[in-house]
């Protein structure tokens, strides 16, 4: 949005009008008020679209007449993940090096006497300042400019914590590596720990977590966070006083209707006891647990066995209430034979299914096309291997 549109959006009457129409179709709103030159109609329609996205991502904050940037909203932490993250940190003073839409700073402001919000883009910092006034938050100090230079200008020990959610773009595309992030957390490592004893870095959910201590010598723990069974964040915690010895603690945190936490260490076994055959129920662990490589620990805790040693499909004769992940009842199981599989599907009465595949030579798209399978929310076909490496298909339903 332009600077003029931003200031027009701050008008109380315009904000009230947006709130009144927040459930409207944005395109229909723009068409309805087309020609109203006294209103920033295009920008208002954009705000309505953002509010509808924010309703799910920011279920508490969206009720307030806040201003949004579409790109910043897409990149911002979700409210539940941000609230969990804030619980990991507390103290007198924190600096957020990558302020963005300010969601993390807002949550962190409840845990610190002062939060310094840094944002390179002044066009983004201005609506955040407006939002803080709307929310009545007074302990966030907004700074604009290069956050690395702002940090370097601070005296050593200025903060209790440093938080950063570095941009992960390389050549216009998403990148996962810490060294290609902006700011570069690896090259900043020593500077960060001079300015604060503790640091939290929000990394890409696809970041490879093994071997991170070589890049970040002060790394004291890794926490993988999922929301509604979607992996959202990998949090890297740095501690100036961390001792080099010992295995790196790894934690998986699954946020849905409640919260499930599983703790272990880096380098744990990938698989536990193998099952001779699929049992009555199939379990797929939450993505945070898979990402943290704690499936074997989960299986041990719940008394489950693995279908094979390479993927995290688990099985049991018992139905487990509260399992952190997806649960299915196995209706039928058979070895996959390409030439006779169409006949097998016909005998099972399966014409449509949700296709799940791991450690299997065909992609879901290839399977669906080859066997002319429609979509279904009730029938699930899992394609994988058994413990002996034979191709296996399981027909499942929700328990």
Helices and strands as residue ranges (DSSP letters): H 3-9, H 12-20, H 26-32, H 41-57, G 61-63, H 70-75, H 79-86, E 91-96, H 103-108, E 112-119, H 122-135, E 140-144, H 147-153, E 159-164, E 169-170, E 173-174, G 178-180, H 189-195, E 196-203, H 212-215, E 219-227, E 230-239, E 249-255, E 259-265, E 281-285, H 287-291, H 295-302, E 305-306, E 313-316, E 325-335, G 338-340, H 341-348, E 354-357, H 364-370, E 380-385, E 391-397
